[in-house]
């Protein structure tokens, strides 16, 4: 037995954590560090330098399997984090923002891909559509932290951004499911893709309602027992397996739906926290690092450089135009509409997951991971900076943020208390929930410090 995989895991975990901490120091998501770590330890850098004679970590079937588990667990957690009450109460405004936030980037992505992929066959057309599908994903984790720092998380635009992001992910997953299902039109008829997708969601939701009652009983009988999250993970894997084997759709769709079905339980936060620990300890770092490891720069020509530029512009501009225009049509001011558009602009793990699925399905080649990574990095840098500039004239924090001590005392303490409460509740703490009451002693202390 070759035990090289142990060394590979050690290098990946060490590199992703170190680079992640460095990115965190600069206010960037740690996923960016994990991506860069994968590139730095993989063949993209070491192959040309050593002629392929020495590569710290190369892509293997073992790493791909671990990475696939990482994808499934990430999407399961994303489903668990979905607030069904917020989704139900978000209203037409957030739904409209999400709809245009999907349609406009999807259309722009399709248009910029045509000159590069062509439209000579069904596969070429699907590849063009898939480029647009990658651009539909939204990651608002950076936006949430920025809005929390500004004290605007529960404001008018903050609520719309968070609600629209939930709907955005649901719609994006459905579109992804359909496009991947269409990859072999000669084997699967288009109408059968729609039928299989609809059947999976109908059956998945129907079974999920029964599972929801079962888990309520388990949570009541065995509160905060590890058997509950273990059974939750069982449901996740079964849904993912059934999605692929019996319905021919993406496994992440099954994992995401399983998470949604268990997202409104009393023990949801506990389940999410336990799954999150298992995920970030090994599976998620391997997934993100493996993307960097599999990134191929050998085919990086001038044509691809042009595609990268267009892809980033379409990705960032599509969200600003689509979501911003929808907000304006919903009677938001120009400034508020721009804030909504910028807030939906950031990309993260979902875009990477979607791109990886397209590569596995043969819709795009490995070289097209580079534009996606570039979009994640640039949008992660640009979103918080532009948001802070937009909110400066609305009574938010100056560009320096809360760390400079220039914000209103009550606002800062409430934000910090909210973060502390979220940490104590684990990964399942509800984003955007009302901050806990702040003791008067703390308020007086902050007030004295500000004076």
C-alpha positions as CSV (number, residue, x, y, z in Angstrom):
1,X,0.0,0.0,0.0
2,X,1.3,3.4,-1.0
3,X,1.1,5.7,2.1
4,X,2.0,8.9,0.1
5,X,-1.6,10.1,0.6
6,X,-0.8,10.7,4.2
7,X,2.0,13.2,3.3
8,X,-0.3,14.8,0.7
9,X,-2.9,15.4,3.3
10,X,-0.4,16.8,5.7
11,X,1.0,19.3,3.1
12,X,-2.5,20.3,2.0
13,X,-3.8,20.9,5.5
14,X,-0.7,22.9,6.5
15,X,-0.6,25.0,3.4
16,X,-4.3,25.8,3.3
17,X,-4.3,26.8,7.0
18,X,-1.2,29.0,6.7
19,X,-2.4,30.7,3.5
20,X,-5.9,31.0,5.0
21,X,-4.7,32.8,8.1
22,X,-2.6,35.2,5.9
23,X,-5.7,36.0,3.8
24,X,-7.8,36.5,6.9
25,X,-5.1,39.0,8.1
26,X,-5.8,41.0,5.0
27,X,-9.6,40.8,5.4
28,X,-10.1,38.2,2.7
29,X,-12.0,34.9,2.9
30,X,-9.8,31.9,3.8
31,X,-11.1,30.1,0.8
32,X,-8.9,32.4,-1.3
33,X,-5.8,31.2,0.7
34,X,-6.8,27.6,0.2
35,X,-7.1,28.1,-3.6
36,X,-3.7,29.8,-3.7
37,X,-2.2,27.1,-1.5
38,X,-3.4,24.4,-4.0
39,X,-1.8,26.3,-6.9
40,X,1.5,26.8,-5.0
41,X,1.9,23.1,-4.0
42,X,0.5,21.7,-7.2
43,X,1.9,21.0,-10.7
44,X,0.8,24.3,-12.1
45,X,3.8,26.0,-10.5
46,X,6.2,23.1,-9.9
47,X,5.7,21.3,-13.2
48,X,7.3,23.9,-15.4
49,X,10.0,24.7,-12.8
50,X,11.2,21.1,-12.3
51,X,10.1,19.6,-15.6
52,X,7.6,17.5,-13.7
53,X,10.4,15.7,-11.7
54,X,9.2,17.1,-8.4
55,X,5.7,18.1,-7.4
56,X,4.8,18.5,-3.7
57,X,1.2,17.3,-4.2
58,X,-0.2,16.0,-7.5
59,X,-3.9,15.3,-8.3
60,X,-4.9,11.7,-7.4
61,X,-8.1,9.7,-7.4
62,X,-7.9,9.6,-3.6
63,X,-7.8,13.4,-3.4
64,X,-10.6,13.7,-5.9
65,X,-12.8,11.4,-3.8
66,X,-12.1,13.4,-0.6
67,X,-12.8,16.6,-2.5
68,X,-16.1,15.2,-3.7
69,X,-17.1,14.5,-0.1
70,X,-16.0,18.1,0.7
71,X,-18.3,19.4,-2.0
72,X,-21.3,17.4,-0.7
73,X,-20.7,18.5,2.9
74,X,-20.4,22.1,1.9
75,X,-23.7,22.0,0.0
76,X,-25.4,20.2,2.9
77,X,-24.3,22.9,5.2
78,X,-25.5,25.6,2.7
79,X,-28.9,23.9,2.8
80,X,-28.9,23.8,6.6
81,X,-28.1,27.5,6.7
82,X,-31.1,28.3,4.5
83,X,-33.7,30.2,6.5
84,X,-37.1,29.0,5.2
85,X,-39.0,31.6,7.2
86,X,-36.9,34.3,5.7
87,X,-37.4,32.8,2.3
88,X,-41.2,32.7,2.8
89,X,-41.3,36.3,4.2
90,X,-38.8,37.9,1.9
91,X,-41.6,39.0,-0.5
92,X,-41.6,39.9,-4.2
93,X,-38.7,42.4,-3.9
94,X,-36.1,39.9,-3.0
95,X,-37.5,37.4,-5.4
96,X,-37.3,39.8,-8.2
97,X,-33.8,40.9,-7.3
98,X,-32.7,37.2,-7.2
99,X,-34.4,36.5,-10.6
100,X,-32.7,39.3,-12.5
101,X,-29.5,38.5,-10.5
102,X,-29.6,35.1,-12.1
103,X,-30.9,36.0,-15.6
104,X,-28.5,38.9,-16.4
105,X,-25.2,37.1,-15.5
106,X,-26.5,34.0,-17.2
107,X,-27.2,35.9,-20.4
108,X,-23.9,37.8,-20.3
109,X,-21.9,34.6,-19.6
110,X,-23.6,32.9,-22.6
111,X,-22.8,35.9,-24.9
112,X,-19.1,36.2,-24.0
113,X,-18.7,32.4,-24.3
114,X,-20.0,32.2,-27.9
115,X,-16.9,33.5,-29.6
116,X,-14.7,31.1,-27.6
117,X,-16.9,27.9,-27.6
118,X,-19.0,28.4,-30.8
119,X,-22.5,27.1,-31.4
120,X,-21.8,24.3,-33.9
121,X,-23.2,21.6,-31.7
122,X,-25.5,21.0,-28.7
123,X,-22.4,20.4,-26.6
124,X,-21.0,23.8,-27.6
125,X,-24.2,25.6,-26.8
126,X,-24.4,23.8,-23.4
127,X,-20.8,24.9,-22.7
128,X,-21.8,28.5,-23.4
129,X,-24.8,28.2,-21.1
130,X,-22.7,26.6,-18.4
131,X,-20.3,29.6,-18.4
132,X,-23.4,31.7,-17.6
133,X,-24.4,29.2,-14.9
134,X,-21.1,29.7,-13.1
135,X,-21.8,33.5,-13.0
136,X,-25.2,33.0,-11.3
137,X,-23.7,31.9,-8.0
138,X,-23.5,34.5,-5.2
139,X,-21.5,34.3,-2.0
140,X,-22.6,36.9,0.5
141,X,-20.3,35.9,3.4
142,X,-18.0,38.9,2.8
143,X,-21.0,41.1,2.3
144,X,-22.5,39.9,5.6
145,X,-19.4,40.7,7.5
146,X,-19.1,44.2,5.8
147,X,-22.8,45.0,6.6
148,X,-22.4,43.8,10.1
149,X,-19.4,46.0,10.6
150,X,-21.3,49.0,9.2
151,X,-24.4,48.2,11.3
152,X,-26.5,47.8,8.2
153,X,-27.1,44.0,8.3
154,X,-30.8,44.4,9.3
155,X,-31.3,47.5,7.2
156,X,-33.5,47.9,4.1
157,X,-30.8,46.9,1.6
158,X,-29.1,44.3,3.9
159,X,-32.4,42.3,4.3
160,X,-33.0,42.3,0.6
161,X,-29.4,41.2,-0.2
162,X,-29.6,38.3,2.3
163,X,-33.0,37.1,1.2
164,X,-32.2,37.4,-2.5
165,X,-29.0,35.4,-2.0
166,X,-31.0,32.5,-0.6
167,X,-33.3,32.5,-3.6
168,X,-30.3,33.0,-5.9
169,X,-28.6,29.8,-4.7
170,X,-31.8,27.8,-5.0
171,X,-32.5,29.0,-8.6
172,X,-28.8,28.5,-9.5
173,X,-28.8,24.9,-8.3
174,X,-31.9,24.1,-10.3
175,X,-30.4,25.6,-13.5
176,X,-27.1,23.7,-12.9
177,X,-29.1,20.5,-12.4
178,X,-30.9,21.0,-15.7
179,X,-27.8,21.9,-17.7
180,X,-25.7,19.0,-16.4
181,X,-28.7,16.7,-17.1
182,X,-28.7,17.9,-20.7
183,X,-25.0,17.0,-21.3
184,X,-25.9,13.8,-23.2
185,X,-29.1,14.8,-25.2
186,X,-28.7,11.7,-27.4
187,X,-29.1,9.5,-24.3
188,X,-31.5,11.7,-22.3
189,X,-34.3,13.6,-24.0
190,X,-34.7,17.2,-22.9
191,X,-38.2,16.7,-21.5
192,X,-36.9,13.7,-19.4
193,X,-34.4,16.0,-17.8
194,X,-37.2,18.3,-16.7
195,X,-39.3,15.3,-15.6
196,X,-36.4,13.8,-13.6
197,X,-35.6,17.1,-12.0
198,X,-39.2,17.8,-11.0
199,X,-39.6,14.2,-9.7
200,X,-36.5,14.4,-7.6
201,X,-37.6,17.6,-5.9
202,X,-41.2,16.4,-5.4
203,X,-40.1,13.0,-3.9
204,X,-37.2,14.6,-2.0
205,X,-39.5,17.2,-0.4
206,X,-42.2,14.6,0.3
207,X,-39.7,12.2,2.0
208,X,-38.1,15.2,3.7
209,X,-41.3,16.2,5.4
210,X,-41.5,12.8,7.0
211,X,-37.8,13.0,7.9
212,X,-38.4,16.4,9.4
213,X,-40.9,14.9,11.9
214,X,-38.5,12.0,12.6
215,X,-35.7,14.4,13.4
216,X,-38.0,16.5,15.6
217,X,-38.7,13.4,17.6
218,X,-35.0,12.5,17.8
219,X,-34.0,16.0,18.8
220,X,-36.6,16.0,21.6
221,X,-35.7,12.6,22.9
222,X,-31.9,12.9,22.4
223,X,-31.1,16.7,22.6
224,X,-27.5,17.6,21.7
225,X,-26.6,13.9,21.1
226,X,-24.1,13.1,18.4
227,X,-26.4,10.5,16.9
228,X,-28.6,13.4,15.5
229,X,-25.9,15.0,13.3
230,X,-24.7,11.5,12.3
231,X,-28.2,10.6,11.1
232,X,-28.3,14.0,9.4
233,X,-25.2,13.1,7.5
234,X,-26.7,9.8,6.5
235,X,-29.7,11.6,5.0
236,X,-27.3,13.9,3.1
237,X,-25.4,11.0,1.6
238,X,-28.5,9.1,0.7
239,X,-30.1,12.1,-1.0
240,X,-26.8,12.8,-2.9
241,X,-26.6,9.1,-4.0
242,X,-30.2,8.9,-5.1
243,X,-29.9,12.2,-7.1
244,X,-27.1,10.8,-9.2
245,X,-28.1,7.1,-9.4
246,X,-31.9,7.3,-9.9
247,X,-32.5,10.8,-11.4
248,X,-29.3,11.5,-13.2
249,X,-28.8,14.9,-11.6
250,X,-25.9,16.4,-9.6
251,X,-25.1,14.9,-6.2
252,X,-24.7,18.4,-4.7
253,X,-28.4,19.0,-5.6
254,X,-29.4,16.1,-3.4
255,X,-27.1,17.3,-0.6
256,X,-28.4,20.8,-0.8
257,X,-32.1,19.6,-0.7
258,X,-31.3,17.3,2.3
259,X,-29.9,20.4,4.2
260,X,-33.0,22.4,3.4
261,X,-35.3,19.6,4.6
262,X,-33.5,19.7,8.0
263,X,-33.0,23.5,8.2
264,X,-35.9,24.4,10.5
265,X,-35.3,22.0,13.4
266,X,-34.5,23.0,16.9
267,X,-31.3,21.1,16.6
268,X,-30.3,22.5,13.2
269,X,-27.6,24.6,14.7
270,X,-26.1,21.7,16.5
271,X,-26.2,19.5,13.3
272,X,-24.6,22.3,11.3
273,X,-21.9,22.9,13.9
274,X,-20.9,19.2,14.0
275,X,-21.0,18.8,10.2
276,X,-19.0,22.0,9.9
277,X,-16.3,20.7,12.2
278,X,-15.9,17.5,10.2
279,X,-15.9,19.5,7.0
280,X,-13.3,22.2,7.8
281,X,-10.9,19.8,9.5
282,X,-10.2,17.9,6.3
283,X,-12.8,17.7,3.5
284,X,-13.2,21.3,2.7
285,X,-9.5,22.2,2.7
286,X,-8.8,19.2,0.4
287,X,-11.7,20.3,-2.0
288,X,-10.4,23.9,-2.3
289,X,-6.8,22.9,-2.5
290,X,-7.6,20.3,-5.1
291,X,-9.1,23.0,-7.3
292,X,-5.8,24.8,-7.2
293,X,-3.8,21.6,-7.7
294,X,-5.9,20.7,-10.8
295,X,-5.6,24.3,-12.2
296,X,-3.7,24.1,-15.5
297,X,-1.9,27.1,-16.9
298,X,-0.3,25.2,-19.8
299,X,-3.1,26.2,-22.1
300,X,-3.1,29.8,-20.9
301,X,-2.8,31.8,-24.1
302,X,-3.7,35.3,-25.1
303,X,-7.2,34.1,-26.1
304,X,-7.8,32.7,-22.6
305,X,-6.4,35.9,-21.1
306,X,-9.1,37.8,-23.0
307,X,-11.7,35.4,-21.8
308,X,-10.6,35.9,-18.2
309,X,-11.1,39.7,-18.5
310,X,-14.5,39.3,-20.1
311,X,-15.5,36.7,-17.6
312,X,-14.6,38.8,-14.6
313,X,-16.4,41.9,-16.1
314,X,-19.5,39.9,-16.9
315,X,-19.5,38.2,-13.5
316,X,-19.2,41.4,-11.5
317,X,-21.1,43.7,-13.9
318,X,-23.9,41.2,-14.3
319,X,-24.8,41.1,-10.6
320,X,-24.6,44.9,-10.3
321,X,-26.8,45.5,-13.4
322,X,-29.3,42.7,-12.8
323,X,-29.8,43.1,-9.0
324,X,-29.4,46.8,-9.1
325,X,-31.9,47.2,-11.9
326,X,-34.4,45.0,-10.1
327,X,-34.0,47.0,-6.9
328,X,-34.5,50.3,-8.8
329,X,-37.7,48.8,-10.4
330,X,-38.8,48.0,-6.8
331,X,-38.7,51.7,-5.9
332,X,-35.3,51.7,-4.2
333,X,-33.2,54.9,-4.6
334,X,-30.2,54.9,-7.0
335,X,-27.8,54.6,-4.1
336,X,-29.7,51.8,-2.5
337,X,-30.0,50.0,-5.8
338,X,-26.2,50.2,-6.3
339,X,-25.7,48.9,-2.8
340,X,-27.9,45.9,-3.5
341,X,-26.0,45.2,-6.8
342,X,-22.6,45.5,-5.2
343,X,-23.7,43.4,-2.2
344,X,-24.6,40.5,-4.6
345,X,-21.4,40.8,-6.5
346,X,-19.0,38.6,-4.4
347,X,-18.3,35.1,-5.5
348,X,-17.0,32.2,-3.4
349,X,-17.3,28.5,-2.8
350,X,-20.5,28.0,-4.8
351,X,-19.0,29.3,-8.0
352,X,-16.0,27.0,-7.5
353,X,-18.3,24.0,-6.9
354,X,-20.4,24.7,-10.0
355,X,-17.2,25.1,-12.1
356,X,-15.8,21.8,-10.8
357,X,-19.1,20.0,-11.6
358,X,-18.9,21.4,-15.2
359,X,-15.4,20.0,-15.6
360,X,-16.4,16.6,-14.2
361,X,-19.3,16.6,-16.6
362,X,-17.1,17.5,-19.6
363,X,-18.8,20.8,-20.3
364,X,-15.6,22.8,-19.9
365,X,-11.9,22.0,-19.7
366,X,-9.7,22.2,-16.7
367,X,-8.1,25.4,-17.9
368,X,-11.3,27.4,-17.3
369,X,-10.8,27.1,-13.6
370,X,-8.4,30.0,-13.8
371,X,-11.0,32.6,-14.7
372,X,-13.3,31.4,-11.9
373,X,-10.5,31.7,-9.4
374,X,-9.6,35.1,-10.7
375,X,-13.3,36.2,-10.3
376,X,-13.4,34.9,-6.7
377,X,-10.3,36.8,-5.7
378,X,-11.1,40.1,-7.5
379,X,-14.8,40.2,-6.3
380,X,-13.7,39.3,-2.7
381,X,-11.3,42.3,-2.8
382,X,-13.7,44.7,-4.5
383,X,-17.0,44.1,-2.7
384,X,-16.2,45.2,0.9
385,X,-14.2,48.3,-0.3
386,X,-17.0,49.5,-2.6
387,X,-19.7,48.8,-0.1
388,X,-18.0,50.8,2.6
389,X,-17.6,53.7,0.2
390,X,-21.3,53.6,-0.7
391,X,-22.4,53.5,2.9
392,X,-20.2,56.4,4.1
393,X,-22.8,59.0,3.1
394,X,-25.6,56.9,4.7
395,X,-24.3,57.3,8.3
396,X,-22.3,54.1,8.2
397,X,-18.7,53.6,9.2
398,X,-15.9,55.5,7.5
399,X,-13.6,53.5,5.3
400,X,-11.5,52.4,8.2
401,X,-14.4,50.4,9.7
402,X,-15.1,49.5,13.3
403,X,-11.4,48.8,14.1
404,X,-10.7,52.5,14.1
405,X,-13.2,53.1,16.8
406,X,-15.1,55.8,14.8
407,X,-18.5,54.2,14.7
408,X,-21.5,54.8,16.9
409,X,-21.0,53.0,20.3
410,X,-24.3,51.2,20.4
411,X,-24.0,50.1,16.8
412,X,-20.5,48.6,17.3
413,X,-21.4,46.8,20.6
414,X,-24.5,45.4,19.0
415,X,-22.5,44.0,16.1
416,X,-19.9,42.6,18.4
417,X,-22.5,41.0,20.6
418,X,-24.2,39.5,17.6
419,X,-20.9,38.0,16.5
420,X,-20.2,36.6,19.9
421,X,-23.7,35.1,20.1
422,X,-23.2,33.6,16.7
423,X,-20.0,32.0,17.8
424,X,-21.5,30.6,20.9
425,X,-24.4,29.1,19.0
426,X,-22.0,27.5,16.5
427,X,-22.1,27.5,12.7
428,X,-25.9,27.2,12.7
429,X,-26.4,30.6,14.2
430,X,-28.9,32.6,12.1
431,X,-27.3,35.3,10.0
432,X,-29.1,38.5,10.3
433,X,-30.9,37.6,13.5
434,X,-31.8,40.4,16.0
435,X,-28.7,41.1,18.1
436,X,-29.0,40.1,21.8
437,X,-29.6,42.7,24.4
438,X,-26.5,44.5,25.5
439,X,-26.0,45.0,29.2
440,X,-26.2,48.7,30.4
441,X,-22.8,48.4,32.0
442,X,-21.2,47.6,28.7
443,X,-23.1,50.4,27.0
444,X,-21.9,52.9,29.6
445,X,-18.3,51.7,29.3
446,X,-18.3,52.1,25.6
447,X,-20.1,55.5,25.9
448,X,-17.4,56.7,28.3
449,X,-14.6,55.4,26.0
450,X,-16.2,57.3,23.0
451,X,-16.4,60.5,25.0
